[in-house]
Amino acid sequence: MPTDAPPVDPELLRFAVDLARRAGETTLGWFAATDLAVESKADGTPVTAADRAAERFIREQLAEHHPADTIIGEEEPVHEGTSGRRWVLDPIDGTKAFTRGVPLYSTLLAFDDEHGPAIGVIGLPALGQLVWAGRGRGCWFGDAGTPEGRPARVSDTPALDGSYLMSSSYSHWPESQLLAVKRAGAHLRTWGDGYGYALVATGRADAMVDPEAYPVILTEAGGRFTSLDGDPSAAAGSGVATNGLLHDDLLKLLNAPGD
C-alpha cells in the first residue's frame, strides 16, 4: 500500500464493521440447521441460502448508503459503480465448515479507494467476534455485541521453529512445501479461511498461507502480507500473512525447489 495514503474515514470504517456484523448475524439462523440445503455452484464449491441472504443484505445496504461504489461479491454479478471505489465481500468464507456445523466460518468485507486497500473486516458470527482494520487507524479485535474493540497485534514469535502456521487446507500443498515447513519445526493447523488471518492479526497464530488476501488487517496489526512470490499487492493471487519476523524464512521454504 502507498505509504503516503491518508487514513481512512473513521465513520466509513464504523459503517463497514457494523455492516459485516449485521450480515454475519443473518447467517446464524441457518447455522447447524439439520435441514440446511447445500447446492453446488458452477465451479463445484458449495452455496447455501445463508450465503445468498447475507450477500443480499450487504448489497442492499451498500446500494442505499454508497450507491456509486462498485460491489464485487461471491453470489451475484458485479455491480459496476462510478465512484472509483469498490467493496469486496464474501458472505460466508468457509462454507464447507459452515455446512458441517464448524463455527470457524467468517463474513468478510473489504473496501478499496483511490489509494488502494483501505478497510478490512473479518466477522466470526458463530464465535461472536470481529477483527477489523482501517488504513492508518490500526487493527482491532472485539466481541460482536460491544461497540469498541481492543488493539490487535501480531505475535512476537521470532522463528519458524515452534511457530503456528495456518492454512485452509494442506491437501493442495506440494509435498516439498509441506515437508519443508514441518522440518522447520512449525506446528501446522487448519480450518483456516478468514479465521486463520484473524488468528495471525491477534497474535494467536504466527502465519497463514492461503489463496485469499487480507493485507489491510495484517499490516495494521503490525504484521506483513505478500503473495507467495513476495509481491505485497492484494491482487497477486495468493496470500502469505505473518507476524513479519519469520516472513522471509517462510517465503524461502515455500519457494525452495522440491526434492
Sine and cosine of phi, psi and omega as CSV:
sin_phi,cos_phi,sin_psi,cos_psi,sin_omega,cos_omega
0.00,0.00,0.56,-0.83,0.02,-1.00
-0.88,0.48,0.71,-0.70,-0.05,-1.00
-0.95,0.30,-0.36,0.93,-0.02,-1.00
-1.00,-0.08,0.14,0.99,0.01,-1.00
-0.93,0.37,0.66,-0.75,-0.04,-1.00
-0.96,0.28,0.38,-0.93,0.09,-1.00
-0.87,0.49,0.54,-0.84,-0.01,-1.00
-0.95,0.30,0.46,-0.89,0.03,-1.00
-0.85,0.52,0.85,-0.53,-0.03,-1.00
-0.89,0.46,-0.51,0.86,0.04,-1.00
-0.92,0.38,-0.60,0.80,0.04,-1.00
-0.93,0.38,-0.61,0.79,0.05,-1.00
-0.89,0.46,-0.70,0.71,0.02,-1.00
-0.89,0.46,-0.63,0.77,0.04,-1.00
-0.87,0.50,-0.72,0.69,-0.03,-1.00
-0.90,0.44,-0.67,0.74,0.00,-1.00
-0.90,0.44,-0.71,0.70,0.00,-1.00
-0.91,0.42,-0.62,0.79,0.00,-1.00
-0.91,0.42,-0.70,0.71,0.03,-1.00
-0.90,0.44,-0.63,0.77,0.01,-1.00
-0.88,0.47,-0.76,0.65,-0.04,-1.00
-0.92,0.40,-0.61,0.79,0.05,-1.00
-0.90,0.44,-0.67,0.74,0.03,-1.00
-0.88,0.47,-0.62,0.79,0.00,-1.00
-0.89,0.45,-0.49,0.87,0.01,-1.00
-0.92,0.40,-0.42,0.91,-0.03,-1.00
-0.97,0.25,-0.34,0.94,-0.12,-0.99
-0.92,0.39,-0.40,0.92,0.04,-1.00
-0.92,0.40,-0.36,0.93,0.02,-1.00
-0.97,-0.24,-0.28,0.96,-0.12,-0.99
-0.91,0.42,0.75,-0.66,0.02,-1.00
0.90,0.43,0.29,0.96,0.05,-1.00
-0.95,0.30,0.72,-0.69,-0.04,-1.00
-0.95,0.32,-0.35,0.94,-0.03,-1.00
-0.96,-0.27,0.35,0.94,-0.01,-1.00
-0.90,0.43,0.82,-0.57,0.03,-1.00
-1.00,-0.01,0.77,-0.63,-0.01,-1.00
-0.90,-0.43,0.84,-0.54,0.03,-1.00
-0.95,-0.32,0.27,-0.96,0.06,-1.00
-0.94,-0.34,0.74,-0.67,0.08,-1.00
-0.99,0.17,0.04,-1.00,-0.05,-1.00
-0.87,0.49,-0.50,0.87,-0.01,-1.00
-1.00,0.04,0.08,1.00,0.05,-1.00
1.00,0.01,-0.09,1.00,0.01,-1.00
-0.99,0.13,0.47,-0.88,-0.06,-1.00
-0.98,0.18,0.42,-0.91,0.08,-1.00
-0.54,-0.84,0.54,-0.84,0.00,-1.00
-0.75,-0.66,0.12,-0.99,0.07,-1.00
-0.88,0.47,-0.49,0.87,0.01,-1.00
-0.91,0.41,-0.68,0.73,0.06,-1.00
-0.83,0.56,-0.77,0.64,-0.09,-1.00
-0.92,0.40,-0.64,0.76,-0.03,-1.00
-0.93,0.38,-0.66,0.75,-0.01,-1.00
-0.92,0.40,-0.66,0.75,0.03,-1.00
-0.92,0.40,-0.67,0.75,0.01,-1.00
-0.87,0.49,-0.65,0.76,0.03,-1.00
-0.87,0.49,-0.73,0.68,-0.01,-1.00
-0.88,0.47,-0.70,0.71,-0.02,-1.00
-0.89,0.46,-0.63,0.77,0.01,-1.00
-0.91,0.42,-0.66,0.75,0.02,-1.00
-0.92,0.39,-0.66,0.75,0.02,-1.00
-0.92,0.39,-0.63,0.78,0.04,-1.00
-0.89,0.45,-0.55,0.83,0.01,-1.00
-0.97,0.24,-0.70,0.72,-0.14,-0.99
-0.99,-0.12,-0.44,0.90,-0.03,-1.00
-0.64,-0.77,0.89,0.46,-0.15,-0.99
-0.90,0.43,-0.35,0.94,-0.05,-1.00
-1.00,0.03,-0.06,1.00,-0.06,-1.00
-1.00,0.05,0.53,-0.85,0.11,-0.99
-0.96,0.27,0.58,-0.81,0.04,-1.00
-0.80,-0.59,0.82,-0.58,0.03,-1.00
-0.86,-0.50,0.89,-0.46,-0.03,-1.00
-0.80,-0.60,-0.15,-0.99,-0.04,-1.00
-0.99,-0.10,-0.54,0.84,-0.21,-0.98
-0.94,-0.34,-0.16,0.99,-0.01,-1.00
-0.73,-0.69,0.34,-0.94,0.00,-1.00
-0.88,0.48,0.34,-0.94,0.04,-1.00
-0.90,0.44,0.72,-0.70,0.16,-0.99
-0.99,-0.13,0.92,-0.40,-0.04,-1.00
-0.99,0.11,0.88,-0.48,0.03,-1.00
-0.99,-0.10,-0.05,-1.00,-0.03,-1.00
-0.87,-0.49,-0.06,1.00,-0.12,-0.99
-0.99,0.11,-0.30,0.95,-0.12,-0.99
1.00,0.08,-0.05,1.00,0.06,-1.00
-0.98,-0.22,0.40,-0.92,0.00,-1.00
-0.56,-0.83,0.51,-0.86,0.10,-1.00
-0.93,-0.36,0.71,-0.71,0.05,-1.00
-0.86,-0.52,0.79,-0.61,-0.10,-0.99
-0.68,-0.73,0.49,-0.87,0.15,-0.99
-0.70,-0.72,0.96,-0.28,-0.13,-0.99
-0.89,0.45,-0.58,0.81,0.10,-0.99
-0.67,-0.75,0.98,-0.20,0.11,-0.99
-1.00,0.01,0.92,-0.39,-0.14,-0.99
0.97,-0.26,0.68,0.74,-0.01,-1.00
-0.87,0.49,-0.58,0.82,0.03,-1.00
-0.87,0.48,-0.69,0.72,0.06,-1.00
-0.89,0.46,-0.69,0.73,0.00,-1.00
-0.84,0.55,-0.72,0.69,-0.05,-1.00
-0.94,0.35,-0.32,0.95,0.03,-1.00
-0.99,-0.15,0.13,0.99,0.02,-1.00
0.97,0.25,0.33,0.94,0.05,-1.00
-1.00,0.04,0.82,-0.57,-0.16,-0.99
-0.99,0.11,0.40,0.92,-0.08,-1.00
-0.97,-0.24,0.20,0.98,0.08,-1.00
-0.96,0.28,0.25,-0.97,-0.06,-1.00
-0.63,-0.78,0.37,-0.93,0.15,-0.99
-0.95,-0.30,0.84,-0.54,-0.13,-0.99
-0.92,-0.40,0.67,-0.75,0.04,-1.00
-0.58,-0.81,0.77,-0.64,0.03,-1.00
-0.74,-0.68,0.44,-0.90,-0.01,-1.00
-0.70,-0.72,0.76,-0.65,0.07,-1.00
-0.88,-0.47,0.67,-0.74,0.10,-1.00
-0.89,-0.46,-0.29,-0.96,-0.07,-1.00
-0.92,0.39,-0.24,0.97,0.02,-1.00
-0.99,-0.13,-0.12,0.99,-0.02,-1.00
0.90,-0.45,-0.36,-0.93,0.00,-1.00
-0.84,0.55,0.76,-0.65,-0.10,-0.99
-0.81,-0.58,-0.54,0.84,-0.06,-1.00
-0.63,-0.78,0.63,-0.78,0.14,-0.99
-0.63,-0.78,0.71,-0.70,0.02,-1.00
-0.74,-0.67,0.76,-0.64,0.15,-0.99
-0.90,-0.44,0.95,-0.32,0.07,-1.00
-0.99,-0.12,0.69,-0.72,0.02,-1.00
-0.88,-0.47,0.99,0.16,-0.19,-0.98
-0.84,0.54,-0.72,0.69,-0.07,-1.00
-0.94,0.34,-0.32,0.95,0.06,-1.00
-0.99,-0.13,-0.17,0.99,-0.02,-1.00
0.92,0.38,0.57,0.82,-0.06,-1.00
-0.78,-0.63,0.39,-0.92,0.06,-1.00
-0.65,-0.76,0.62,-0.79,0.19,-0.98
-0.83,-0.56,0.77,-0.64,-0.04,-1.00
-0.57,-0.82,0.38,-0.92,0.02,-1.00
-0.48,-0.88,0.52,-0.86,0.11,-0.99
-0.77,-0.64,0.59,-0.81,-0.01,-1.00
-0.83,0.56,0.86,-0.51,-0.01,-1.00
0.98,0.20,0.05,1.00,-0.05,-1.00
-0.91,-0.41,0.00,1.00,0.00,-1.00
0.99,0.11,0.04,-1.00,0.03,-1.00
-0.90,-0.44,0.61,-0.79,-0.14,-0.99
-0.69,-0.72,0.43,-0.90,-0.04,-1.00
-0.67,-0.74,0.74,-0.67,-0.02,-1.00
-0.30,-0.95,0.10,-0.99,0.06,-1.00
-0.99,0.14,0.55,-0.83,-0.07,-1.00
-0.88,0.47,-0.44,0.90,-0.06,-1.00
-1.00,0.03,0.00,1.00,-0.03,-1.00
-0.89,-0.46,0.65,-0.76,-0.08,-1.00
-0.96,0.28,-0.42,0.91,-0.06,-1.00
-0.94,-0.33,0.48,-0.87,0.05,-1.00
-0.89,-0.46,-0.04,-1.00,0.08,-1.00
-0.89,-0.46,0.47,-0.88,-0.06,-1.00
-0.85,0.52,0.68,-0.73,0.05,-1.00
-0.96,-0.28,0.73,-0.68,0.01,-1.00
-0.70,-0.71,0.51,-0.86,0.05,-1.00
-0.95,0.32,0.18,-0.98,-0.03,-1.00
-0.97,0.25,0.16,-0.99,0.09,-1.00
-0.93,-0.36,0.40,0.92,0.06,-1.00
-0.88,0.48,0.85,-0.53,-0.19,-0.98
-1.00,0.08,-0.31,0.95,-0.13,-0.99
-0.52,-0.85,0.22,-0.98,0.02,-1.00
-0.91,0.42,-0.56,0.83,0.01,-1.00
-0.89,0.45,0.91,-0.42,-0.03,-1.00
1.00,0.00,-0.06,1.00,0.00,-1.00
-0.98,0.20,0.28,-0.96,0.07,-1.00
-0.94,-0.34,0.88,-0.48,-0.06,-1.00
-0.92,-0.39,0.80,-0.60,-0.05,-1.00
-0.96,-0.27,0.45,-0.90,0.18,-0.98
-0.38,-0.92,0.49,-0.87,0.02,-1.00
-0.90,0.44,-0.51,0.86,0.02,-1.00
-0.30,-0.95,0.57,-0.82,0.09,-1.00
-0.98,-0.21,0.01,1.00,-0.06,-1.00
-0.93,0.38,-0.45,0.89,-0.03,-1.00
-1.00,-0.06,-0.05,1.00,-0.01,-1.00
-0.96,0.28,0.67,-0.74,0.19,-0.98
-0.87,0.50,0.60,-0.80,-0.04,-1.00
-0.85,0.53,-0.57,0.82,-0.01,-1.00
-0.89,0.46,-0.65,0.76,0.04,-1.00
-0.91,0.41,-0.71,0.70,-0.04,-1.00
-0.88,0.48,-0.71,0.71,0.01,-1.00
-0.92,0.39,-0.58,0.81,-0.03,-1.00
-0.89,0.45,-0.75,0.67,-0.02,-1.00
-0.95,0.32,-0.52,0.85,0.05,-1.00
-0.92,0.40,-0.71,0.71,0.01,-1.00
-0.92,0.38,-0.41,0.91,0.04,-1.00
-0.97,0.25,-0.11,0.99,0.06,-1.00
1.00,-0.09,0.19,0.98,0.01,-1.00
-0.98,0.22,0.60,-0.80,0.12,-0.99
-1.00,0.03,0.86,-0.51,-0.09,-1.00
-0.99,-0.10,0.78,-0.63,0.01,-1.00
-0.72,-0.69,0.39,-0.92,-0.03,-1.00
-0.73,-0.69,-0.46,-0.89,-0.27,-0.96
0.83,0.56,0.76,0.65,-0.12,-0.99
-0.99,0.10,-1.00,0.03,-0.14,-0.99
0.77,0.63,-0.55,-0.83,0.01,-1.00
-0.87,0.49,-0.45,0.89,0.01,-1.00
-0.87,0.50,-0.62,0.79,0.01,-1.00
-0.89,0.46,-0.66,0.76,0.04,-1.00
-0.91,0.40,-0.60,0.80,0.05,-1.00
-0.89,0.46,-0.62,0.79,0.02,-1.00
-0.91,0.41,-0.64,0.76,0.02,-1.00
-0.92,0.39,-0.70,0.72,-0.03,-1.00
-0.89,0.45,-0.47,0.88,-0.03,-1.00
-0.98,-0.19,0.14,0.99,0.10,-1.00
0.99,0.16,0.14,0.99,-0.03,-1.00
-1.00,0.01,-0.27,0.96,0.17,-0.98
-0.69,-0.72,0.24,-0.97,-0.14,-0.99
-0.95,-0.33,-0.37,0.93,-0.03,-1.00
-0.40,-0.92,0.47,-0.88,0.05,-1.00
-0.65,-0.76,0.77,-0.64,0.03,-1.00
-0.85,-0.53,0.85,-0.53,-0.14,-0.99
-0.29,-0.96,0.33,-0.94,0.08,-1.00
-0.94,0.33,-0.33,0.94,-0.04,-1.00
-0.99,0.11,0.13,-0.99,-0.10,-0.99
-0.58,-0.81,0.74,-0.68,0.02,-1.00
-0.67,-0.75,0.90,0.44,-0.16,-0.99
-0.92,0.40,-0.61,0.79,-0.06,-1.00
-0.88,0.47,-0.73,0.69,-0.04,-1.00
-0.87,0.49,-0.72,0.70,-0.07,-1.00
-0.94,0.34,-0.68,0.73,-0.03,-1.00
-0.93,0.36,-0.62,0.79,0.01,-1.00
-0.94,0.33,-0.36,0.93,0.06,-1.00
-1.00,0.05,0.04,1.00,0.03,-1.00
1.00,-0.06,0.11,0.99,-0.02,-1.00
-0.99,-0.13,-0.27,-0.96,-0.03,-1.00
-0.70,-0.71,0.62,-0.78,0.02,-1.00
-0.77,-0.64,0.73,-0.68,0.17,-0.99
-0.54,-0.84,0.08,-1.00,0.22,-0.98
-0.99,0.15,0.05,-1.00,0.08,-1.00
-0.86,0.50,-0.45,0.89,0.00,-1.00
-1.00,0.03,0.04,1.00,0.00,-1.00
1.00,0.01,0.10,0.99,0.00,-1.00
-0.98,0.20,0.83,-0.56,-0.01,-1.00
-0.97,0.22,-0.03,1.00,-0.03,-1.00
-0.96,0.27,0.60,-0.80,0.05,-1.00
-0.96,0.28,-0.20,0.98,-0.06,-1.00
-0.99,-0.12,0.23,0.97,-0.11,-0.99
-0.98,0.17,-0.19,0.98,0.11,-0.99
1.00,-0.08,0.01,1.00,0.08,-1.00
-0.42,-0.91,0.27,-0.96,-0.04,-1.00
-0.69,-0.72,0.76,-0.65,0.17,-0.99
-0.80,-0.60,0.92,-0.40,-0.03,-1.00
-0.87,-0.49,0.76,-0.65,-0.02,-1.00
-0.62,-0.78,0.04,-1.00,0.10,-0.99
-0.96,0.27,-0.01,1.00,0.02,-1.00
1.00,-0.06,-0.59,0.81,-0.08,-1.00
-0.94,0.35,-0.55,0.84,-0.04,-1.00
-0.94,-0.35,0.20,0.98,-0.13,-0.99
-0.89,0.46,-0.78,0.62,-0.06,-1.00
-0.89,0.46,-0.65,0.76,0.02,-1.00
-0.89,0.45,-0.64,0.77,0.01,-1.00
-0.92,0.40,-0.68,0.73,0.02,-1.00
-0.87,0.49,-0.65,0.76,0.02,-1.00
-0.87,0.49,-0.68,0.73,0.01,-1.00
-0.91,0.41,-0.69,0.72,-0.05,-1.00
-0.93,0.36,-0.39,0.92,-0.03,-1.00
-0.96,-0.29,0.09,1.00,0.01,-1.00
-0.94,0.33,0.55,-0.83,0.05,-1.00
-0.87,0.50,0.58,-0.82,0.03,-1.00
-0.93,0.37,0.36,-0.93,0.01,-1.00
-0.93,0.37,0.00,0.00,0.00,0.00
